[in-house]
């Protein structure tokens, strides 16, 4: 909205943009009569005169007689639709849950062509999901006996095992995707969707029980929806090396444009009471046991700092193997991520470990959506690196209206974020009331022209 209204909107400071946008939406910003025919200047850096201040106060008055003293105002109805930026991240996550796009070369080809035609520029394919890699991995093969998997959510264990055996063939989904995406101008940033999480019945969990962390009651399993999950212990050196080896293998073997972790590259705060972690904590705290309160501030800080150290090692591996590859992180808002998942991504950004940030804001309420964008950690990150917003485009049985998607993208642009990524590809086309063509046309209205990705 600001960019479409003021020729000099880029001069409005980050701290002031929300207030200016709110005043603009209420139609209380006065303007000069001869500027209404063309986009006016806001002149954010000039000194305010008494007359300018008087005009603004009058225009904002609840008394309509007073407000009418300032007839020349920029009204919301006069605001042109936001223009399509020349630089903007436009991404989509590609997953293998409730989605078929990764399951064949034909699906990949048609899906990537559709995204390119709609002027997207980045895809984030999952490559570590449900306890298996989605590319042929010698690290996974030697660690738990399967070089790759692809079909996670089948009805029973027998079907799943058959699918896993079939996945051990010659197909390399990631290589196919890269070969199709790059000629279309799409960046490929593989995504470790499960991070330190794994299904409780996965080959990894069964084969490496000593790698699992525990809750205070000694249990390892935690429900996520209808599924039973366990968590690999991010403080265990063998777990750390396993993760580093997988990342190193991935970055060394594929011409990728980056690597991404998300909200699962952390640990639910209720974990960390396994024998290894308790012993490590005692060694560093004069024999004292960890607090029984999972959310104790010092206990939270100790564990989050350990995860930060692992993140630093991931960064080193990526940059050593491919210096031009971008390390991308897609977390929840910081307060939630830190308290509940020990994920201090604000520190990751400050230490230079993150080169692209996409904050997941899966909210239906626009007010809450905007409020989260204005939180200090996200605002601070924007001053250092390209910072975008993750938008929920739908879940199984819960399609999101395109009107809401458009509204959220406009809000992102109004606040000068670096772009948007949608979770997830398949859900972009789901609707009870809109046709596929209508959904695509709505996206094309948002992205009528191609855009380059903002750089660090």
C-alpha positions, 0 to 999 in steps of 0.5 A, spaced: 500 500 500 505 504 501 509 503 495 503 504 491 501 510 494 508 514 495 513 515 490 518 516 496 515 510 500 522 507 501 525 512 505 519 511 510 523 508 516 521 501 518 519 503 525 514 508 522 511 504 516 506 501 521 503 507 523 503 511 516 500 505 513 494 505 519 493 512 518 493 511 510 488 506 511 484 511 515 484 516 510 487 521 515 493 523 511 493 530 508 496 531 501 497 537 497 491 539 492 496 538 485 498 532 487 492 528 487 493 526 479 499 523 480 503 519 486 505 524 491 511 524 496 510 523 503 517 526 504 518 522 511 525 526 512 522 533 512 521 537 518 514 538 520 511 545 520 505 547 524 500 547 518 502 540 517 501 538 524 494 542 524 492 539 518 493 532 520 490 533 527 484 536 523 484 530 518 484 525 524 478 528 528 472 524 530 468 531 529 466 531 522 466 538 521 473 539 523 475 533 519 472 537 513 476 543 514 482 538 510 478 536 504 485 534 500 486 527 503 489 520 501 483 516 501 483 508 502 479 508 495 484 512 491 490 507 493 492 503 487 493 496 488 500 494 490 505 494 484 509 487 483 516 488 486 522 487 481 525 484 487 521 479 491 522 472 494 516 468 491 517 461 494 513 454 495 514 448 499 514 442 496 512 436 500 511 429 500 505 429 505 498 430 502 501 432 495 504 428 489 508 433 486 515 429 488 512 422 486 514 422 479 518 426 474 512 428 470 509 431 476 515 435 477 515 437 470 508 440 470 508 443 477 515 447 476 512 449 469 506 452 473 510 455 478 514 458 473 509 461 469 506 464 475 512 468 476 515 464 482 522 464 483 524 459 489 522 452 491 523 448 497 523 441 496 523 436 502 529 432 502 529 429 510 522 427 512 519 421 516 525 419 518 528 418 511 532 422 506 528 423 499 535 423 495 540 417 495 544 417 501 550 413 503 549 416 510 542 414 511 544 407 508 550 406 513 546 409 519 539 405 519 539 401 512 535 405 507 538 410 502 532 413 501 524 413 502 518 417 498 511 415 501 511 416 508 503 416 510 501 409 507 495 405 511 499 400 514 506 398 516 506 393 510 505 398 505 510 402 507 515 397 507 513 395 500 514 403 498 520 403 502 523 397 498 521 400 491 524 407 493 531 404 493 531 404 486 535 408 481 530 414 481 533 421 484 528 425 485 532 431 487 537 431 481 530 430 477 528 437 480 534 441 479 535 439 472 527 441 471 527 447 475 534 451 474 532 452 466 525 455 468 529 460 473 527 457 479 532 456 485 532 450 489 533 450 496 532 443 499 529 443 506 530 438 512 523 438 514 523 433 520 529 436 523 531 432 529 524 429 529 522 422 527 516 417 527 516 413 533 516 406 528 521 409 523 527 404 522 532 410 525 528 410 531 528 403 532 535 402 530 538 407 534 534 408 541 540 411 544 540 417 540 533 419 542 532 424 548 527 423 553 522 427 557 522 428 565 518 421 566 523 417 562 518 417 556 520 418 549 514 419 544 510 425 543 504 426 539 504 430 533 497 430 531 495 423 530 502 421 529 507 418 534 514 422 534 520 421 537 526 426 537 533 425 536 538 428 541 541 434 539 546 434 544 549 427 543 555 428 539 553 422 534 546 425 533 550 431 531 555 428 526 549 424 523 546 431 521 552 434 519 554 428 515 547 428 511 548 436 510 555 435 507 553 429 503 547 433 500 551 440 499 557 436 496 553 432 491 548 437 488 548 443 485 543 446 490 542 454 491 541 453 498 539 449 504 533 450 509 531 448 516 525 449 519 521 449 526 523 442 527 531 444 527 530 445 535 527 441 541 520 441 544 522 444 551 519 438 555 525 434 552 532 433 555 532 429 561 535 423 557 541 420 561 546 423 556 544 430 557 543 429 564 550 427 565 553 433 560 549 438 564 551 435 571 559 436 568 558 443 566 554 445 573 558 442 578 554 436 579 547 439 579 541 436 576 537 439 571 531 443 573 525 439 573 521 445 570 522 444 563 521 452 562 526 454 567 530 460 564 537 457 565 535 450 563 532 453 557 538 457 555 543 452 556 539 447 551 538 453 546 545 455 546 547 448 545 543 447 539 545 454 536 552 451 536 550 445 532 547 451 527 553 454 527 557 447 525 551 446 519 553 453 517 560 452 516 559 445 512 554 448 507 559 454 506 565 450 506 562 445 500 558 451 497 560 458 498 554 461 494 549 456 497 544 460 502 543 458 509 535 459 509 531 458 516 524 458 516 522 458 524 516 460 528 515 467 531 521 468 536 518 468 542 514 461 541 520 458 537 525 459 543 520 458 549 517 451 546 522 449 541 529 452 544 530 455 537 534 462 538 534 464 531 535 471 533 542 469 535 543 465 529 541 471 525 546 476 529 552 471 529 551 470 521 549 463 521 542 465 517 542 468 510 535 468 508 529 468 514 522 466 512 518 467 519 512 462 519 505 466 520 500 461 519 494 465 521 487 467 519 486 473 523 489 479 519 490 483 525 494 477 529 498 476 522 500 484 522 502 484 529 507 478 528 510 481 523 511 487 527 515 483 533 522 486 534 526 479 532 523 479 525 524 487 525 531 486 527 532 481 522 530 485 516 536 490 517 541 484 516 538 479 511 532 478 506 526 476 511 520 474 508 513 471 511 511 464 510 503 464 508 499 458 509 495 456 503 491 450 505 491 444 509 488 437 508 480 439 509 482 446 510 483 450 504 484 457 504 480 462 500 485 466 495 482 473 498 485 471 504 492 469 501 492 476 497 490 480 503 496 477 507 501 478 501 499 485 500 500 486 508 507 483 507 508 488 501 506 494 505 511 492 510 517 492 505 518 484 507 523 481 502 517 476 500 513 470 501 513 463 501 507 458 501 506 452 505 505 448 501 505 447 493 499 442 492 494 446 497 495 453 493 490 449 488 485 447 493 478 450 494 471 449 495 468 455 492 474 457 486 476 453 480 483 452 479 483 457 473 481 462 478 486 460 483 491 461 478 489 468 475 489 470 483 496 468 483 498 471 477 494 478 479 499 478 485 505 476 481 504 479 474 511 480 472 518 476 474 522 478 480 529 477 482 530 474 489 533 479 494 540 478 496 544 478 502 
